[in-house]
Amino acid sequence: MSVFTDRELEYLGGQRLGRIATVGADGQPRMIEVRGTAAVIPAGGKAFGERFEDTIVRIRPTRIIAFGIDPGETTNARSVNAT
């Protein structure tokens, strides 16, 4: 059973863009933008723990842009060829 309503699932299923946001222990963002192709894997998420959904979204990156991750660098952008 999903934590999303049927309408929410319908909306999410029709979108071409998804966002996941995190913050560090200090409450500040540590941003990495990953562009690529997403695939829904219907099972396997429970291997991370019972509180996780079983469905996994796998992203095959084509472009990675990091902001403020490496000391002394503000932005690091590169194209990648994920196999």
C-alpha positions as CSV (number, residue, x, y, z in Angstrom):
1,M,0.0,0.0,0.0
2,S,1.4,3.4,-1.0
3,V,1.5,6.4,1.2
4,F,0.4,8.5,-1.8
5,T,-3.3,8.9,-2.8
6,D,-4.5,7.6,-6.2
7,R,-4.6,11.2,-7.5
8,E,-1.0,11.9,-6.3
9,L,0.2,8.7,-8.0
10,E,-1.5,9.7,-11.2
11,Y,0.1,13.2,-11.0
12,L,3.6,11.8,-10.3
13,G,3.3,9.2,-13.0
14,G,2.6,11.9,-15.6
15,Q,5.5,14.1,-14.7
16,R,8.8,14.2,-16.6
17,L,10.7,15.9,-13.7
18,G,11.2,14.8,-10.1
19,R,13.1,16.5,-7.3
20,I,14.6,15.1,-4.1
21,A,16.0,17.6,-1.6
22,T,18.3,17.0,1.3
23,V,20.1,19.1,3.9
24,G,23.3,18.5,5.8
25,A,23.6,18.2,9.6
26,D,24.0,22.0,9.8
27,G,20.7,22.5,8.0
28,Q,22.3,23.8,4.8
29,P,21.7,22.3,1.4
30,R,24.5,20.2,-0.2
31,M,23.3,20.2,-3.7
32,I,23.9,17.7,-6.6
33,E,21.7,17.9,-9.7
34,V,21.5,14.7,-11.6
35,R,20.1,14.6,-15.1
36,G,19.4,11.4,-16.9
37,T,16.8,8.7,-17.6
38,A,14.7,7.3,-14.7
39,A,13.4,3.8,-14.5
40,V,10.9,2.4,-11.9
41,I,12.0,-0.9,-10.3
42,P,8.9,-2.5,-8.8
43,A,10.7,-4.3,-5.9
44,G,13.9,-4.2,-3.9
45,G,13.5,-1.1,-1.7
46,K,12.6,-3.2,1.4
47,A,16.3,-4.4,1.4
48,F,17.1,-0.9,2.8
49,G,14.8,-1.4,5.7
50,E,11.1,-2.1,6.5
51,R,10.2,1.6,6.6
52,F,11.2,2.0,2.9
53,E,8.8,1.6,0.0
54,D,9.5,-1.5,-2.1
55,T,9.5,0.5,-5.3
56,I,12.9,2.0,-6.4
57,V,13.5,4.8,-8.9
58,R,16.9,4.2,-10.6
59,I,18.5,7.1,-12.4
60,R,21.0,6.5,-15.2
61,P,22.9,9.9,-15.1
62,T,23.9,11.8,-18.2
63,R,24.9,15.1,-16.5
64,I,26.0,15.8,-13.0
65,I,26.2,19.3,-11.5
66,A,27.5,19.7,-8.0
67,F,27.3,23.0,-6.0
68,G,29.6,23.5,-2.9
69,I,30.4,19.8,-2.5
70,D,34.2,19.9,-2.9
71,P,36.2,22.3,-0.7
72,G,37.3,25.4,-2.6
73,E,35.0,24.7,-5.5
74,T,31.6,26.4,-6.0
75,T,30.4,24.4,-9.1
76,N,31.5,21.3,-10.8
77,A,29.5,20.2,-13.9
78,R,30.2,17.3,-16.2
79,S,28.6,15.0,-18.7
80,V,28.8,11.3,-18.0
81,N,28.2,8.1,-19.9
82,A,26.5,5.7,-17.5
83,T,26.4,2.1,-18.5
